[in-house]
């Protein structure tokens, strides 16, 4: 009786507190997993962006090369 209350009033709150802590841990793990997935997706997008720019530069280089060749053909005549 020195505890200052009935155990029947305290025990249900202890169970809810344990459930709340478990839920927090699960949510923390889920958010960490989502963060890792987002990091992977960002890395993949960066790689795709680099490939896209290399393709654009390649197309521009081909167009400029053909233009220069056309100018050289005209000036050689």
PASEBA-1860 file (N, C-alpha, C; in nm, 3 decimals):
! residues 77
1> XXXXXXXX> 0.081/-0.119/0.000/0.000/0.000/0.000/0.085/0.126/0.000 ~ 0.215/0.112/0.014/0.304/0.228/0.017/0.323/0.287/-0.122 ~ 0.281/0.216/-0.222/0.297/0.261/-0.360/0.210/0.380/-0.393 ~ 0.102/0.396/-0.329/0.019/0.512/-0.351/-0.087/0.491/-0.457 ~ -0.146/0.378/-0.465/-0.252/0.357/-0.563/-0.274/0.210/-0.590 ~ -0.378/0.185/-0.660/-0.413/0.048/-0.690/-0.337/0.000/-0.812 ~ -0.292/-0.122/-0.808/-0.221/-0.177/-0.923/-0.315/-0.195/-1.041 ~ -0.443/-0.208/-1.015/-0.541/-0.224/-1.122/-0.557/-0.096/-1.203
9> XXXXXXXX> -0.520/0.016/-1.145/-0.524/0.142/-1.218/-0.396/0.165/-1.297 ~ -0.283/0.115/-1.249/-0.153/0.141/-1.311/-0.117/0.040/-1.421 ~ -0.153/-0.086/-1.402/-0.112/-0.190/-1.497/-0.167/-0.168/-1.638 ~ -0.291/-0.128/-1.657/-0.337/-0.105/-1.795/-0.258/0.006/-1.866 ~ -0.217/0.107/-1.791/-0.138/0.215/-1.853/0.001/0.166/-1.891 ~ 0.057/0.075/-1.815/0.188/0.020/-1.847/0.181/-0.058/-1.978 ~ 0.074/-0.131/-1.997/0.056/-0.208/-2.121/0.045/-0.114/-2.240 ~ -0.032/-0.007/-2.224/-0.048/0.089/-2.333/0.084/0.161/-2.362
17> XXXXXXXX> 0.160/0.187/-2.258/0.290/0.252/-2.277/0.384/0.161/-2.355 ~ 0.382/0.032/-2.326/0.466/-0.063/-2.399/0.423/-0.072/-2.545 ~ 0.293/-0.072/-2.569/0.244/-0.074/-2.707/0.284/0.052/-2.781 ~ 0.276/0.165/-2.713/0.314/0.292/-2.774/0.462/0.293/-2.810 ~ 0.547/0.243/-2.719/0.691/0.236/-2.747/0.720/0.141/-2.862 ~ 0.650/0.028/-2.866/0.670/-0.067/-2.976/0.627/-0.006/-3.108 ~ 0.516/0.067/-3.107/0.469/0.133/-3.229/0.568/0.238/-3.275 ~ 0.626/0.312/-3.182/0.727/0.412/-3.217/0.849/0.347/-3.281
25> XXXXXXXX> 0.893/0.236/-3.226/1.010/0.166/-3.282/0.980/0.116/-3.423 ~ 0.861/0.060/-3.442/0.823/0.010/-3.575/0.818/0.124/-3.675 ~ 0.759/0.237/-3.635/0.751/0.352/-3.725/0.890/0.405/-3.757 ~ 0.978/0.406/-3.659/1.115/0.451/-3.683/1.185/0.362/-3.785 ~ 1.167/0.230/-3.772/1.226/0.137/-3.869/1.166/0.156/-4.008 ~ 1.036/0.179/-4.013/0.971/0.198/-4.143/1.020/0.325/-4.210 ~ 1.033/0.433/-4.133/1.083/0.558/-4.190/1.228/0.545/-4.236 ~ 1.308/0.470/-4.161/1.446/0.448/-4.202/1.451/0.371/-4.334
33> XXXXXXXX> 1.364/0.271/-4.348/1.358/0.194/-4.473/1.314/0.282/-4.589 ~ 1.215/0.366/-4.566/1.168/0.458/-4.671/1.281/0.553/-4.710 ~ 1.355/0.602/-4.613/1.467/0.692/-4.640/1.573/0.624/-4.726 ~ 1.604/0.498/-4.695/1.702/0.423/-4.776/1.651/0.405/-4.919 ~ 1.524/0.373/-4.934/1.468/0.356/-5.068/1.472/0.487/-5.146 ~ 1.439/0.597/-5.080/1.444/0.727/-5.148/1.586/0.762/-5.190 ~ 1.684/0.729/-5.106/1.824/0.753/-5.144/1.861/0.673/-5.268 ~ 1.817/0.547/-5.274/1.846/0.465/-5.392/1.778/0.523/-5.516
41> XXXXXXXX> 1.654/0.566/-5.501/1.581/0.623/-5.614/1.649/0.750/-5.662 ~ 1.694/0.834/-5.568/1.764/0.957/-5.607/1.892/0.925/-5.683 ~ 1.964/0.823/-5.639/2.085/0.782/-5.710/2.055/0.734/-5.850 ~ 1.947/0.658/-5.864/1.909/0.610/-5.996/1.867/0.726/-6.087 ~ 1.797/0.823/-6.031/1.755/0.939/-6.110/1.876/1.020/-6.154 ~ 1.974/1.037/-6.066/2.096/1.109/-6.104/2.169/1.039/-6.218 ~ 2.178/0.906/-6.210/2.242/0.830/-6.318/2.166/0.846/-6.449 ~ 2.034/0.842/-6.442/1.952/0.858/-6.561/1.968/0.999/-6.619
49> XXXXXXXX> 1.977/1.097/-6.531/1.994/1.235/-6.577/2.128/1.251/-6.649 ~ 2.233/1.190/-6.596/2.364/1.196/-6.662/2.357/1.132/-6.801 ~ 2.292/1.018/-6.810/2.279/0.952/-6.940/2.200/1.036/-7.038 ~ 2.096/1.099/-6.990/2.014/1.185/-7.075/2.096/1.301/-7.129 ~ 2.174/1.368/-7.044/2.256/1.479/-7.091/2.364/1.432/-7.188 ~ 2.421/1.315/-7.165/2.521/1.263/-7.260/2.456/1.237/-7.396 ~ 2.333/1.189/-7.396/2.260/1.168/-7.522/2.235/1.300/-7.592 ~ 2.193/1.401/-7.517/2.168/1.533/-7.576/2.297/1.589/-7.636
57> XXXXXXXX> 2.407/1.580/-7.560/2.535/1.630/-7.612/2.579/1.552/-7.735 ~ 2.554/1.422/-7.738/2.590/1.342/-7.854/2.510/1.382/-7.976 ~ 2.381/1.405/-7.960/2.297/1.447/-8.073/2.343/1.583/-8.125 ~ 2.371/1.675/-8.034/2.419/1.808/-8.074/2.552/1.796/-8.147 ~ 2.640/1.709/-8.099/2.770/1.691/-8.165/2.752/1.636/-8.306 ~ 2.662/1.541/-8.324/2.638/1.486/-8.458/2.583/1.593/-8.551 ~ 2.489/1.673/-8.502/2.431/1.779/-8.585/2.537/1.881/-8.624 ~ 2.620/1.921/-8.527/2.726/2.018/-8.557/2.829/1.959/-8.654
65> XXXXXXXX> 2.860/1.833/-8.637/2.956/1.769/-8.728/2.901/1.767/-8.870 ~ 2.776/1.733/-8.885/2.716/1.732/-9.019/2.712/1.873/-9.078 ~ 2.685/1.972/-8.995/2.684/2.111/-9.045/2.823/2.153/-9.091 ~ 2.924/2.120/-9.014/3.062/2.156/-9.052/3.102/2.082/-9.178 ~ 3.066/1.956/-9.191/3.098/1.880/-9.311/3.028/1.941/-9.434 ~ 2.904/1.984/-9.414/2.832/2.048/-9.525/2.899/2.178/-9.566 ~ 2.945/2.256/-9.470/3.014/2.382/-9.501/3.145/2.353/-9.572 ~ 3.219/2.252/-9.526/3.346/2.217/-9.590/3.323/2.167/-9.733
73> XXXXX> 3.218/2.092/-9.756/3.189/2.044/-9.892/3.157/2.162/-9.984 ~ 3.084/2.259/-9.934/3.048/2.376/-10.017/3.172/2.460/-10.048 ~ 3.261/2.478/-9.951/3.378/2.562/-9.973/3.483/2.494/-10.061 ~ 3.483/2.364/-10.069/3.581/2.292/-10.151/3.543/2.292/-10.298 ~ 3.424/2.323/-10.333/3.379/2.321/-10.472/3.422/2.442/-10.545
END
